[in-house]
Amino acid sequence: MNNPEVTMQQTAQQTGFDALDKPNEAAIIAISLAMRVPAPLKSIADQVIRSASSVPANLAEGRGRSGRDRLHHWRIAYGSAREVDTHLRLLVGTRAIDATQSNSALQLFDDVRAITWRLLHPPLSR
């Protein structure tokens, strides 16, 4: 049987677009952690999976759009990155997942929020 952690990490591919590479890496780590959560907290783990996968998906979809549609997808990605951060912290707080392992995902999602914020709020031209 395939180990999901090994399989998922081996399939991560770099796109050359930092706004997609970091969220992909963060989502892979978060989903891997969520897959090990005990049954009583599965609903939170399911939210981690949904919100973590939403971040790179919406950034990728927004990249292919323009105007308000693009910004809409990027706003969703930003909100999902905040959501997954909250859920991971809840799981760490309940000791359902390891704090050390989750720190890398939390840091990556923080980076993703910073990148997404800059996509949503580009510097003004002079």
Residue pairs with C-beta under 8 A, 6 or more apart in sequence:
4 32
4 35
5 32
5 35
8 28
8 31
8 32
9 28
9 32
12 24
12 25
12 28
13 24
14 21
15 21
15 24
17 63
18 115
19 59
19 63
19 112
19 115
19 116
19 119
20 56
20 59
20 60
20 63
22 108
22 111
22 112
22 115
23 55
23 56
23 59
23 77
23 81
23 108
23 109
23 112
24 56
25 108
26 52
26 55
26 81
26 84
26 105
26 108
26 109
26 111
26 112
27 52
27 53
27 55
27 56
29 101
29 102
29 104
29 105
29 108
30 48
30 49
30 52
30 84
30 88
30 102
30 105
30 109
31 48
31 49
31 52
31 53
33 48
33 88
33 91
33 97
33 98
33 101
33 102
33 105
34 45
34 46
34 48
34 49
34 52
34 91
34 97
35 45
35 49
36 97
37 44
37 45
37 91
37 96
37 97
38 96
41 91
41 94
41 96
44 87
44 90
44 91
44 96
45 91
45 96
47 83
47 87
48 84
48 87
48 88
48 91
51 80
51 81
51 83
51 84
51 87
52 80
52 84
52 105
54 76
54 77
54 80
55 77
55 80
55 81
55 84
55 109
55 112
56 77
57 77
58 73
58 74
58 76
58 77
58 80
59 73
59 74
59 77
59 116
61 73
62 69
62 70
62 71
62 72
62 73
62 74
62 77
62 119
63 70
65 73
71 120
74 116
74 119
74 120
75 120
77 112
77 116
78 113
78 116
78 117
78 120
81 109
81 112
81 113
81 116
82 113
84 105
84 109
85 106
85 109
85 110
85 113
88 97
88 102
88 105
88 106
88 109
89 106
91 97
91 102
92 98
92 99
92 102
